[in-house]
Amino acid sequence: MAPWVLASGGFHRRGAMDRANLALAEHLLSEGRDVHLVGHVIDPALAPRRGVHAYPVRRLGAVAAGELMLERAARRVAAAVRSREPGLHVVVNGGNCAGPDANWVHSVHHAWPAGDATAPLALRVKREIEGRWFRRRERRAFRVARVLIANSARTRQDLLDHFQLDPARVHVIPPGADPSWRPASAEEQRGARLQFGTAGPTVVFLGALGADDNKGFGPLLEAWRTLCADHSWAGTLLVGGTGPLLSHWRRAARLAGLDQRVRFLDFVSEVRTLYAASDVLVSASRYEAYGLAIAEAFCRGIPAILPASAGIASQLGATCDGLVIRGTANADNLADALRRWASDQARWRAVATQVGEKLRQYTLDDMAAAIVRVVEA
């Protein structure tokens, strides 16, 4: 069987698409294929497995520098393997490397809306420069790829709208679910709440607190301030994530008098446990190619408030309509959605359990098998 080269930022279980990249590598290895992994973080548990060839790439401070080093390493590895195995398959991620084989697209920078009025001028300038650089690399990478794999119908449409690609080249393969991510037992929930120090209704936000506030924490904090002004509103908002605006939002919450109602957790490595301690996830993103945090929340049996534009929204079904925000998330519609959730928490928990069961039926291994079929065809 032909070997594969996979080039990505990471192959590990700790984060988002890196776990999906790991699942693809593990599926290929389970079929007895040689797999060459080029990435910044490669799970050390892969090293002893037969067929694994790991090429770690040091990550420098600047994102652009790290991506250039990753591309250089991927090209070198692919050329060396192809000289011995002409049937080699190469899969890259987005704009991280341009190549004539397969591109697995997790997001589209051309579709990412600008919106960083909250950030200091220096951060806005930096983001604009980086955005132009990423968009230029996307144009180059997407136009030369033989096949593109989009993580949602929304991402596929963004690719067609911005790059005028042949629709036959662009396939939709959503991320799979980890079947072990099931609703927490009562005992697990008690332990998780004790670990995170919460009691009573717990709302969770997960996402980067970036200069563009793409994840929408600004409108969520304003909605939370409005809700907490009503003394009948109970609950704690847990904020998992870090970024250049973390200190800004900490200060904003303190000035709004929400010190006891908003807890900033910084980076959370135990996301699974955090969901066990929570009752609802809020995703207020202005751009969400798929929405892995949303999918994981449902798999853990907690509902999610989400924008209709999120790629995952089309998979959830009509039962979730009451928690889906039409248009751009703002303080008013987020507050309304939280009130709808709070008014019937048992029902929304039951809905989440049903949706999670459906999502878990399509696993990470199913996803990987689908990618192999598309690439080899």
N, C-alpha and C positions, 0 to 999 in steps of 0.2 A: 504494500500500500504506500502511496506517495506520502512523504513527510509534510509537515506544516510548520510555518513560521508565524508566530503570533506576536505582534508588536503593540504594546499598550503601556499605560502608566503603571499598572499594577495587576498582579494575579494573587489575590489573597481574600480572606473572608471578612475583613474588617470594614469594607466599604462598598456600597452602591455597585457601580458597574464593574469594579475590580473583582467582585465576587462572581459576576456573570462571566468575565474573562477567565477566571479560574475554572468555572464549570465547563467552559468550552475545552480548556486544556485537559481537564480530567476525563471528559468524554472521549476525546481523541486517544488519550493514553489507554483507556479501558478497551478500545478497539485494537490495541496493539500497534499504534502508529508512533513514529518518532515525532516529537514536538519540540521545537526550538522557541524558547520564550525570551523575548527582549523587553525588558521593563525596568522601571525604577524600584519596584518592590515585588519580589517573587517569594511566595510562601516557602519557607525552608523545608516544609514537610514534603514538597515535591521532589527535592534533590535526590533522595534514594530510589525514586521510582524508575523502573526500566523505561527507556525511551525518552527521558527528559534531558534536554540540553538547555541550561540556563545561562543567560548573558545579562547580568545586572548592569544597569547604566546609572552612574552617579547622578543624583538630582542636585543641580546647582540652585542658588537662591532665586534666580529669575526663571519664571515659567518658560519663557521663550528659549532661553539657553538650554534648559533641560529637554525641551521638545526637539531642538535641533540635534542634540547629542543622541537622543533616542532614534531619530530618523537615520542619522549616520550609522549607528550600530545596526539598525534593522536592515539597511541596504547592504551593509558588509556581510552580515550573516546570510541574508537571502541569496546574495551572489555566490557565496562559498558553497551553500547547500545545493543551489541550482546547478552548479558546475558538475556535481556528482549525481543529482537527481532531477532531471529536466521536468518531471511532472509535479514539482513542488507547488504547494498552495500557500499563499501569503495572505494573512488577514491583518489589516491595520485599523485603527480607530480614528474616524473623523479626519481632521487636518494634521494629525501627528506625523503622517508619512504619506507621500504620494507614490502610488504603485499601480501597475496594470492588472492587479488581481482583484481581491475583495476588500471592501471598506465597510466596516461595521459602524454605523452612525448613531451615536447616543444623544447628540444635540446638534443644532444648526445655528452657528453664530449669526448668520445673515438674518435669522428670524428672531433673534434676541432683541427685544426693544430697549432703547436707551431710557434711562430714568434714574439719575444719580444726584438729584438736587440736594439731598441730605448730606452728601459727602463733601469734605473740604476740596478746594480747587485742585490741589496737587493730586489727590486721588482721582478726581474726575478726568484730569489730563492723562494720568497714567492709564486709566481704563480705556479712554478713547484710543490711545496709541496701541494698546494691546488688542483692542477690538478690531482695529484695522488690520493688524498683523494676522490675527486668527482668521479673519474673513478672507484675506488674500491666500492663506494656506488652504482654506477650504475650497476655494475656486479651483486651485491647482489640483488638489487631491480628488475631488468628486468628478471632475471632468475626465480624468484618465482611468478611473477604476472600471474594470470589466463588469462588476456587479456591486450594487450597494444594498446593504441590509439595514433597514430602518427599524427603530425600536417601537414605532407606533404608526398608525395611519396618519396622525398629525405630522410626524416627522417626514414621512414619505411625501405628503403634500407640500411641506416646506421645501423639500429638495426639488420637487418638480416646479414649484413656483419661482424659486430663486436661481435655478441653474439650467432650466430648459433641457432636462435630461430625457432620454428615451424611457418612457414608463416601464418598458419591459426589463430594464436594467435594475429597477428599484423594487425590492421585496420587503414586506413587513414581517418581522419575527419579533414579537414582544418578549421582554425578559420573563424567564420562568420563575416559579416560586420554590422556596425551600419547604418541602413537605413537613419538616419538623417544626416549622413556625406555626404553632396552633394556639388557640386561646389559652390564656393562663388559668391554672386552677385557682381556687380560692386561697389555698395555702401559698402558692407562688405569688399571687397578688399581694397578700399580706406582707410577705417578705420583701417584695419590691417596694411597696409603699414605705416600709420601715427603712429600707436602704436609702430612698430618695427623700425621706422625711416629709411625706405628704399624708394628709387624712382628708377625706371628703372628696368632692368632685375635682378631678385633676385634668387640666387641658395641657397638651404638649405641642410645642413648635419645634421642628427640626429643620435646620438649614443654615447655609452660610450667611453671616451678617456682613455681606459684601458692600462695596462702595455704591453699587447700583440698586441695592435693596430689592433685587429681583425676587427674593423669596417672600417679600411682602411683610416683613416684621413691623415696619412703620405703621401701616394701617391696622394691623392686628393690635399693636400696643394702644392705639387710639381707641379702638373698639373695646378693648379690655378696660381702659380708663372709664369709658361711658358706662359699661356694665357694672363696674365696681362702685360707681356713684350711687347706684341703687342698692341700698343696704340689704335687700333681700337676696342679692346675688352672692352665691357662695362658690368658692373654688380657688385653686392655685394654678397659675400659668408657669409651666416649666419650659425653659428655653434652652434647647440643646444646639450648640453651634458656636463657631467663633469666626473672626474676620476683622477687617480694619475698623468697623463701626461698633464693635462690641462695647467699648468704653462709652461711646456716644449714647447707645441705647440703655446702658446701665444708669447713666446720669439722667436720661430722660425719664426712666421709670421712677427713679428716686425723687425727682422734682415733681412728678405727678402724684407723689404720695403712695406709690404702689410697692414700697419695699417689702411688705409682708405678703403681697399677692402675686409677685413676679419673682421667680428664682432663675438666675442665669447659671447654667451648668457648664459652660464652655464646651469643649469637645467631649462627646459621649461615646465611649467605646462599647458600652453595654447597652446597645439600642434595644435589644430583645427584652432586657429587664426593664428598661424605661417604659416600653409599651405595656408591660405587665402592671406597672404602677399607675398607668394613665387610663382615662375614660374616653377621650376623644383627641384626635390629631387635627390641627388646623394647618392647611397648606394654602397660602394666599399668593402663590407665585404669579408673576405676570407672564413668565415663560416657563413652561414645564413640558419638555419633550415627551416624557413618559410619566414619572412620578413614583419612583421606587419606594420612597417613604410611605406613600399612600397605600401601595400594594402590601407592604410589610405590616402596616397597621391593621388592615382588614384581615390579613392572615392571622394576626394575633388576636383577632376578635374585637377590635375597637374601631368605631366608625371614624370617618375622616370628612372634614369639611374641605372642599376642593373647588378650584375653578373649572368651569365647563371646558376650557381650552386645554386642560392637561391631557396628555396623550392617553392616559389610562381611563379617562372618563367614559369612553365608548365601551369599555369592557364591564362596567359596573352594573348596568341595567337600571330600569325605572325605579326600583325600590329605593335608590339612593338620591332621587331627584330633590328631596327636601334639603339635602346638605350640599347640593351643587350650586355654585355661584355663577350666575350669568353675567357676562361682562367682566370688567376689571374689578378685582377685589378692593373694597374700600371699607372705611370704618363702619359705615351704616350697614352694608350687606353682610359683613362679617359678624357684627353684633346680632343682626336678625337671625343668621344661621345658628349662632351659638344659643340664642334663646329657643329656637326650634328644637335643637338637640336637648337642651336642659329640660324642656317641658315634657319629654317622653324618652328618657334615657334608656329604659328597659327595652323599648321597641327598637331603638337605634342599635343597641348592643346585639339584639337578635338579628337584625338586618346585616350587621357587620359579620356575624358568625356565618350566616348563609353565603355572603359574598366571598368571605375568606375560604370557605370550603370549595367554592367553585374555582377560585384562583389557584389553590393548591393542587388541583387536578392537572394543571399544566406546569410541569416541573422544570427546573434548571436543566436537567438532562434532556427533556423534550425539546427545549429551546436549542441546546447544543446540537442535537440530532438534526433539527430543521436547518440550522446553519450549514452543517456538513452537506446535507442534500443539495442545498442551493448552490454552494460553492463548487461542489464536484460536478453538478450538472452543467 
